Amino acid sequence: MVNLLGRATDSVTALLSPVITAGQLNAAAAIRTHRRGYGGWTGAVNTDYDPLNPSTAAHPHAAYDALHRGGRVHYNPKRATWILHRLDDVRAALRDTDRVTSSQGVTRVRMVADLVVVTDDDQHSRLRKQVQPAFTKGALDGWRSIIDGLAAEMIDGMIAANGDDAVQRVTVPLPLRAIAAILGVPDSDIADFRRWSDDSTQLINFTPTPRGVVNTARSLRAAAALRRYFLRHLEDGHLKGSNTVLGRLLAYSTSGALTDNQLFYIAILLLIAGNETTTNLLGGMLHTYARHPDQYDMIRSNPELIPQAIEEHLRYTSPIQNLYRYTRADYQVGEVTIPTGSRVLMSFGAANRDPLAFDDPNTFRADRNPRSHLGFGYGPHLCLGAPLARMEAQAVLRELVDRVSRISLTGPATWSTNSSLRGPTHLPLVFHEKAIS
Ligand code: HEM
């Protein structure tokens, strides 16, 4: 068993030890080269579709079309990865946690941790129940005015900036400020909070290279700083009784069910799960309206379409394109048996463009209402923060249609090259302010 993080980070890893113990964050089994060529005898179609290829990750849709034209199950020998891309197959696998589990991690690198997203069965139910009280309807109602205020502030800034990068002005700061507010971080601490959360959330992008290890060491140091910050806040007692995530969880765990450390892990989980994902959704939405003004006009004339337009953005943009699962029993998909111990790519992005599930899937239609999309996943791990993310995106779109008559690109957009999280990284836009009648 090898800890890929290595000795350089051992002391920092120890700070996080209740969640990720040395030896547990174990990637030794990650590269399963002996699986090369499985396609030959399982009936899977061998493919060179590589989600890790940066240009494919930035622009994956032609590759998805090819997967859909090919067989039901694909296998990439170079990456030792099975690929599910049809909506029904991805949904079925996400449901079947007995055979297709999250408990060995949901990325390419296997990991074991006491975190809701990488557990199944009773452990998962216990951890999910710990986080759920933070996202009740009452909590969300209490945050609505904060989110609306942030959306108004960001759109104001963008109108005034005229041609600036919307990623820097809107799509990155809005989710971060929203999470900071609901975690109870005061505005005066936002700059530190942003730096620590930017660095610590990169933990999810771990790659087993020398550079990856250095980046991971930085991430762990940032996580340690964030941990000190939250523990200080929890100690000084002002979060108690507040309508913040931690305040609500403190109230819920009156019997001391949650330790301060556990509360910190929940905070960092929400940062990792809720920031870049929402950034990607907002960026995808702005880019789509700049490219398809007819769809924007449709929403402007029918603002009641806003909630379903956001669902279509979730389908069309798929802020999380891919996550992995590992089989803990042989798993049958049609004629193909995926053997026990395999790494399986759940292609949310491809499933959301599945022509068997969605008519004309590569076209954005604001009034489509694609109820079965996998933007927030499906099954026991369905996104806990979905109502918050929807609230943020709907607030931005409402503010836009109120104030902005047209959105136009002033230069090329660039897209992230991360294989899991996809969204614009640079989006030079002009927001044309509506004439006041
Ligand atoms: C547009 C924004 C978002 C997208 C696209 C998104 C997507 C997802 C997806 C696909 C999953 C399922 C993971 C899996 O099956 O392994 C998930 C889980 C989760 N999400 Fe989100 N998410 C978003 C925003 C948020 C926000 C704002 C929060 C909280 C602040 C959040 C918290 C979580 C948590 C805690 C889980 C784990 C649930 C579990 O494992 O039971 N997400 N999200």
Residues whose N, C-alpha, C, O or C-beta is under 5 A from the ligand:
A	BS01	HEM	V106 V116 V117 R128 L270 A273 G274 T277 T278 L281 P319 I320 L323 L374 G375 F376 G377 P380 H381 L382 C383 L384 G385 A386 L388 A389
